[in-house]
Amino acid sequence: MGKHETRYARIERDLYPTPAWLIAALAEHVDFRNLFVWECACGDGRMSEALKLAGCARVYSTDIAEYGYAGQDEILDFLAGLEPKLSSRFPDGIITNPPFGKSTPPFATH
């Protein structure tokens, strides 16, 4: 059973932080060295920090709200269609663990 079954309490805006080991496992298959990535649902920053440890040259971290991550670059609603306020080139890719509530289908499509 998933944590979203009716007997489990929902967390506001579906903030379920991703453990750092997930990025370490992904790094066994993906070379992150020198990549510039956008983490568009950074939450408390665990995934952003793990991406940096995996070798990313730059991680641009945004979320719809602030969750206490000092490295968050800006508050940005990914689904609003706004582009991040980047001072340099656009990221090589987006690496994120999106919210898994009602926004899941549009988040993944966007």
Long-range contacts (C-beta under 8 A, 24 or more apart in sequence): 4-100, 4-101, 10-101, 13-64, 13-65, 13-99, 13-101, 14-99, 14-100, 14-101, 14-103, 15-43, 15-44, 15-67, 15-99, 16-97, 16-100, 17-43, 17-44, 17-46, 17-47, 18-43, 18-46, 18-47, 18-50, 18-97, 19-46, 20-46, 20-47, 20-49, 20-50, 20-53, 22-47, 22-50, 22-97, 23-47, 23-50, 23-51, 23-53, 23-54, 24-50, 24-53, 24-54, 26-54, 27-54, 27-55, 31-55, 32-56, 33-57, 35-92, 35-93, 36-60, 36-88, 36-89, 36-91, 36-92, 37-91, 37-92, 37-93, 37-94, 37-95, 38-62, 38-84, 38-91, 38-93, 38-94, 38-95, 38-96, 39-94, 39-95, 39-96, 40-76, 40-78, 40-84, 40-94, 40-96, 40-98, 41-78, 41-96, 41-97, 41-98, 41-99, 41-107, 42-67, 42-69, 42-71, 42-72, 42-96, 43-67, 43-69, 44-68, 44-69, 45-69, 45-70, 45-71, 45-72, 47-95, 47-96, 47-97, 51-95, 58-88, 58-91, 60-84, 60-86, 60-91, 78-107, 78-110, 79-103, 79-106, 79-107, 79-110, 81-110
